[in-house]
Amino acid sequence: MSTTGATADPLAALGSLPGVADSVESVRKAVDRVYGHRVMRRRSNEITSEAALRGARGSAALAGADWALEEVRRRSDFGGDAEARTMGAALRLSAEAGQLLSIWRQSPLRVLARLHLVAAADKAEQVGRPRQEGEAVDEPLIGLGLPSAAEAHGRLEGLSGLIIAGGSAPALVTAAVVHGELLALRPFVSHNGLVARTAERIVLIGSGLDPKAVCPAEVGHAELGREAYLSALEGYVSGTPEGVAAWIAHCGRAIELGARESTAVCEALQRGAA
């Protein structure tokens, strides 16, 4: 989908697509339930930390490293095989997301480059910058056609301009578009899925919808499953109103499930079981 259009605020215009307003309202209610929980008033830092861990686990699962939560807690070495490195990258990104909020609205491309650098943990020349023509992309779990480097650069600049300009689009819509564009474009040579899901998290936090980062959408995306995730993404990439609306709704459902997860953590803490 192109994020540049004739309207002054194309992201806000997506809010009028069929069903999107309902998704926005449903997400708001789910988030409000978490923030209204009595445990949040006393132990919100613990909920934030747990959400970060569970979000990283969910994002890594979608990237091919589907580990049990207790395994993630137990492990301290994430430099071994490919799955361990993927999990390590997801954990590093989760920790980094909150440090980049002040930069995102002024320079989203700088943040995305930083996220790729953190995920790759490599000093290779291709790391921390958008890919160039002829460079291969290692993203085997996303089988969509790959845009040219020139198209990816152009659309990335357009997306950056919309974020910097701001607007009246609901946080869900902006987060879903940022997430979808990065998956569609795969602007880096690797780790695009992990970066896209972290960028979605940054939008949700920075928008004020989830300022304490306690509603990890990555948990919901993993729970809904990779097949549903990729199917919804195909709808987004099609650019049809129905496809884009379905992707936004999918992202909304993921946030709701992330909120439900943290509500369960709150309940467990209240019972003294966590």
PEFEN-V20605 format. One record per residue. N is the residue number from 1. RES is the residue in three letters. NEAR is the number of other C-alpha atoms within 8 Angstrom. D_CENTER is the distance of its C-alpha to the mean C-alpha in Angstrom with 1 decimal. Layout:
# PEFEN-V20605
n:N res:RES near:NEAR d_center:D_CENTER
n:N res:RES near:NEAR d_center:D_CENTER
This chain:
# PEFEN-V20605
n:1 res:MET near:7 d_center:17.4
n:2 res:SER near:6 d_center:18.9
n:3 res:THR near:9 d_center:17.5
n:4 res:THR near:7 d_center:21.0
n:5 res:GLY near:7 d_center:23.7
n:6 res:ALA near:5 d_center:26.8
n:7 res:THR near:6 d_center:25.5
n:8 res:ALA near:5 d_center:25.2
n:9 res:ASP near:10 d_center:21.8
n:10 res:PRO near:11 d_center:20.2
n:11 res:LEU near:14 d_center:16.9
n:12 res:ALA near:12 d_center:19.2
n:13 res:ALA near:10 d_center:21.2
n:14 res:LEU near:11 d_center:18.4
n:15 res:GLY near:11 d_center:18.9
n:16 res:SER near:8 d_center:22.3
n:17 res:LEU near:11 d_center:21.3
n:18 res:PRO near:7 d_center:22.8
n:19 res:GLY near:8 d_center:21.0
n:20 res:VAL near:13 d_center:18.2
n:21 res:ALA near:10 d_center:20.2
n:22 res:ASP near:7 d_center:20.6
n:23 res:SER near:12 d_center:16.9
n:24 res:VAL near:12 d_center:16.5
n:25 res:GLU near:8 d_center:19.5
n:26 res:SER near:10 d_center:18.5
n:27 res:VAL near:13 d_center:15.2
n:28 res:ARG near:9 d_center:17.3
n:29 res:LYS near:8 d_center:19.9
n:30 res:ALA near:11 d_center:17.7
n:31 res:VAL near:13 d_center:16.3
n:32 res:ASP near:8 d_center:19.9
n:33 res:ARG near:9 d_center:21.2
n:34 res:VAL near:13 d_center:19.3
n:35 res:TYR near:7 d_center:20.3
n:36 res:GLY near:7 d_center:23.8
n:37 res:HIS near:10 d_center:24.4
n:38 res:ARG near:6 d_center:27.3
n:39 res:VAL near:11 d_center:25.7
n:40 res:MET near:12 d_center:23.0
n:41 res:ARG near:7 d_center:26.0
n:42 res:ARG near:6 d_center:27.3
n:43 res:ARG near:8 d_center:24.6
n:44 res:SER near:10 d_center:21.3
n:45 res:ASN near:6 d_center:20.8
n:46 res:GLU near:7 d_center:21.1
n:47 res:ILE near:13 d_center:18.6
n:48 res:THR near:11 d_center:16.0
n:49 res:SER near:8 d_center:16.9
n:50 res:GLU near:8 d_center:16.8
n:51 res:ALA near:13 d_center:13.4
n:52 res:ALA near:14 d_center:12.1
n:53 res:LEU near:10 d_center:14.2
n:54 res:ARG near:11 d_center:13.3
n:55 res:GLY near:13 d_center:9.5
n:56 res:ALA near:14 d_center:10.4
n:57 res:ARG near:16 d_center:12.8
n:58 res:GLY near:15 d_center:10.6
n:59 res:SER near:16 d_center:8.3
n:60 res:ALA near:14 d_center:11.7
n:61 res:ALA near:11 d_center:13.3
n:62 res:LEU near:12 d_center:11.4
n:63 res:ALA near:10 d_center:12.5
n:64 res:GLY near:9 d_center:16.0
n:65 res:ALA near:11 d_center:16.6
n:66 res:ASP near:9 d_center:17.1
n:67 res:TRP near:8 d_center:18.9
n:68 res:ALA near:6 d_center:20.3
n:69 res:LEU near:8 d_center:19.1
n:70 res:GLU near:6 d_center:22.6
n:71 res:GLU near:8 d_center:22.6
n:72 res:VAL near:10 d_center:19.6
n:73 res:ARG near:7 d_center:21.6
n:74 res:ARG near:6 d_center:24.7
n:75 res:ARG near:7 d_center:23.8
n:76 res:SER near:5 d_center:24.3
n:77 res:ASP near:6 d_center:24.5
n:78 res:PHE near:9 d_center:21.5
n:79 res:GLY near:7 d_center:23.4
n:80 res:GLY near:8 d_center:25.1
n:81 res:ASP near:6 d_center:24.2
n:82 res:ALA near:6 d_center:21.2
n:83 res:GLU near:9 d_center:19.5
n:84 res:ALA near:12 d_center:20.2
n:85 res:ARG near:11 d_center:18.9
n:86 res:THR near:12 d_center:15.5
n:87 res:MET near:14 d_center:15.4
n:88 res:GLY near:10 d_center:16.6
n:89 res:ALA near:13 d_center:14.0
n:90 res:ALA near:14 d_center:11.2
n:91 res:LEU near:12 d_center:13.4
n:92 res:ARG near:10 d_center:14.1
n:93 res:LEU near:15 d_center:10.6
n:94 res:SER near:13 d_center:10.2
n:95 res:ALA near:9 d_center:13.6
n:96 res:GLU near:10 d_center:13.1
n:97 res:ALA near:12 d_center:10.3
n:98 res:GLY near:8 d_center:13.0
n:99 res:GLN near:7 d_center:15.5
n:100 res:LEU near:10 d_center:14.0
n:101 res:LEU near:11 d_center:13.8
n:102 res:SER near:7 d_center:17.4
n:103 res:ILE near:10 d_center:16.8
n:104 res:TRP near:11 d_center:13.8
n:105 res:ARG near:10 d_center:16.0
n:106 res:GLN near:7 d_center:18.8
n:107 res:SER near:10 d_center:17.4
n:108 res:PRO near:12 d_center:13.9
n:109 res:LEU near:9 d_center:15.2
n:110 res:ARG near:9 d_center:16.6
n:111 res:VAL near:11 d_center:13.4
n:112 res:LEU near:11 d_center:11.8
n:113 res:ALA near:11 d_center:15.1
n:114 res:ARG near:9 d_center:15.0
n:115 res:LEU near:12 d_center:11.8
n:116 res:HIS near:16 d_center:13.4
n:117 res:LEU near:11 d_center:16.6
n:118 res:VAL near:11 d_center:15.3
n:119 res:ALA near:13 d_center:13.7
n:120 res:ALA near:10 d_center:16.9
n:121 res:ALA near:7 d_center:19.3
n:122 res:ASP near:6 d_center:21.9
n:123 res:LYS near:5 d_center:24.2
n:124 res:ALA near:5 d_center:24.6
n:125 res:GLU near:4 d_center:25.2
n:126 res:GLN near:9 d_center:22.3
n:127 res:VAL near:12 d_center:19.7
n:128 res:GLY near:11 d_center:18.0
n:129 res:ARG near:8 d_center:18.9
n:130 res:PRO near:11 d_center:18.2
n:131 res:ARG near:10 d_center:20.2
n:132 res:GLN near:7 d_center:23.7
n:133 res:GLU near:7 d_center:25.9
n:134 res:GLY near:4 d_center:27.0
n:135 res:GLU near:7 d_center:24.3
n:136 res:ALA near:5 d_center:23.0
n:137 res:VAL near:8 d_center:19.3
n:138 res:ASP near:7 d_center:18.7
n:139 res:GLU near:9 d_center:16.0
n:140 res:PRO near:5 d_center:18.3
n:141 res:LEU near:6 d_center:16.2
n:142 res:ILE near:7 d_center:15.3
n:143 res:GLY near:5 d_center:18.7
n:144 res:LEU near:6 d_center:18.3
n:145 res:GLY near:4 d_center:20.7
n:146 res:LEU near:7 d_center:19.7
n:147 res:PRO near:8 d_center:20.4
n:148 res:SER near:7 d_center:22.9
n:149 res:ALA near:11 d_center:22.0
n:150 res:ALA near:8 d_center:23.7
n:151 res:GLU near:8 d_center:21.8
n:152 res:ALA near:12 d_center:18.4
n:153 res:HIS near:10 d_center:19.7
n:154 res:GLY near:8 d_center:21.0
n:155 res:ARG near:10 d_center:18.0
n:156 res:LEU near:11 d_center:15.9
n:157 res:GLU near:9 d_center:18.7
n:158 res:GLY near:10 d_center:18.7
n:159 res:LEU near:11 d_center:15.1
n:160 res:SER near:11 d_center:15.8
n:161 res:GLY near:8 d_center:19.0
n:162 res:LEU near:11 d_center:17.5
n:163 res:ILE near:10 d_center:15.2
n:164 res:ILE near:10 d_center:18.3
n:165 res:ALA near:6 d_center:20.5
n:166 res:GLY near:7 d_center:18.7
n:167 res:GLY near:9 d_center:19.8
n:168 res:SER near:7 d_center:20.0
n:169 res:ALA near:12 d_center:17.0
n:170 res:PRO near:9 d_center:15.5
n:171 res:ALA near:10 d_center:12.2
n:172 res:LEU near:12 d_center:10.9
n:173 res:VAL near:14 d_center:12.2
n:174 res:THR near:11 d_center:10.9
n:175 res:ALA near:13 d_center:7.3
n:176 res:ALA near:12 d_center:8.0
n:177 res:VAL near:10 d_center:10.0
n:178 res:VAL near:12 d_center:8.1
n:179 res:HIS near:12 d_center:5.5
n:180 res:GLY near:13 d_center:9.0
n:181 res:GLU near:10 d_center:11.0
n:182 res:LEU near:13 d_center:9.5
n:183 res:LEU near:12 d_center:10.0
n:184 res:ALA near:11 d_center:13.3
n:185 res:LEU near:9 d_center:14.5
n:186 res:ARG near:13 d_center:13.6
n:187 res:PRO near:12 d_center:15.0
n:188 res:PHE near:14 d_center:15.6
n:189 res:VAL near:14 d_center:18.0
n:190 res:SER near:10 d_center:15.7
n:191 res:HIS near:12 d_center:12.4
n:192 res:ASN near:14 d_center:10.5
n:193 res:GLY near:12 d_center:8.3
n:194 res:LEU near:14 d_center:7.5
n:195 res:VAL near:14 d_center:7.2
n:196 res:ALA near:13 d_center:5.0
n:197 res:ARG near:11 d_center:2.2
n:198 res:THR near:11 d_center:4.2
n:199 res:ALA near:13 d_center:4.9
n:200 res:GLU near:12 d_center:3.1
n:201 res:ARG near:13 d_center:4.8
n:202 res:ILE near:13 d_center:7.5
n:203 res:VAL near:11 d_center:8.2
n:204 res:LEU near:15 d_center:8.7
n:205 res:ILE near:13 d_center:10.8
n:206 res:GLY near:10 d_center:12.6
n:207 res:SER near:9 d_center:13.5
n:208 res:GLY near:7 d_center:15.4
n:209 res:LEU near:10 d_center:14.0
n:210 res:ASP near:12 d_center:12.9
n:211 res:PRO near:10 d_center:14.8
n:212 res:LYS near:7 d_center:15.4
n:213 res:ALA near:12 d_center:12.0
n:214 res:VAL near:14 d_center:13.5
n:215 res:CYS near:14 d_center:11.4
n:216 res:PRO near:15 d_center:8.7
n:217 res:ALA near:15 d_center:6.9
n:218 res:GLU near:14 d_center:6.6
n:219 res:VAL near:16 d_center:10.3
n:220 res:GLY near:15 d_center:10.7
n:221 res:HIS near:15 d_center:9.2
n:222 res:ALA near:12 d_center:11.6
n:223 res:GLU near:9 d_center:14.3
n:224 res:LEU near:9 d_center:14.4
n:225 res:GLY near:9 d_center:14.8
n:226 res:ARG near:9 d_center:14.2
n:227 res:GLU near:6 d_center:16.9
n:228 res:ALA near:8 d_center:15.6
n:229 res:TYR near:11 d_center:12.1
n:230 res:LEU near:9 d_center:14.1
n:231 res:SER near:8 d_center:16.6
n:232 res:ALA near:12 d_center:14.3
n:233 res:LEU near:12 d_center:12.9
n:234 res:GLU near:10 d_center:16.6
n:235 res:GLY near:14 d_center:17.3
n:236 res:TYR near:15 d_center:14.9
n:237 res:VAL near:11 d_center:16.5
n:238 res:SER near:9 d_center:19.9
n:239 res:GLY near:10 d_center:19.6
n:240 res:THR near:8 d_center:21.7
n:241 res:PRO near:7 d_center:21.4
n:242 res:GLU near:9 d_center:21.2
n:243 res:GLY near:14 d_center:18.5
n:244 res:VAL near:13 d_center:16.2
n:245 res:ALA near:14 d_center:17.1
n:246 res:ALA near:11 d_center:16.4
n:247 res:TRP near:14 d_center:12.8
n:248 res:ILE near:14 d_center:12.3
n:249 res:ALA near:11 d_center:14.2
n:250 res:HIS near:10 d_center:12.3
n:251 res:CYS near:12 d_center:9.0
n:252 res:GLY near:13 d_center:11.5
n:253 res:ARG near:11 d_center:13.1
n:254 res:ALA near:15 d_center:10.1
n:255 res:ILE near:14 d_center:10.0
n:256 res:GLU near:15 d_center:13.7
n:257 res:LEU near:12 d_center:13.9
n:258 res:GLY near:15 d_center:11.9
n:259 res:ALA near:15 d_center:14.4
n:260 res:ARG near:11 d_center:17.1
n:261 res:GLU near:10 d_center:16.4
n:262 res:SER near:13 d_center:16.9
n:263 res:THR near:11 d_center:19.9
n:264 res:ALA near:8 d_center:21.3
n:265 res:VAL near:10 d_center:21.0
n:266 res:CYS near:12 d_center:22.7
n:267 res:GLU near:9 d_center:25.4
n:268 res:ALA near:10 d_center:25.9
n:269 res:LEU near:10 d_center:26.4
n:270 res:GLN near:8 d_center:28.8
n:271 res:ARG near:7 d_center:30.8
n:272 res:GLY near:6 d_center:30.9
n:273 res:ALA near:6 d_center:29.3
n:274 res:ALA near:6 d_center:26.4
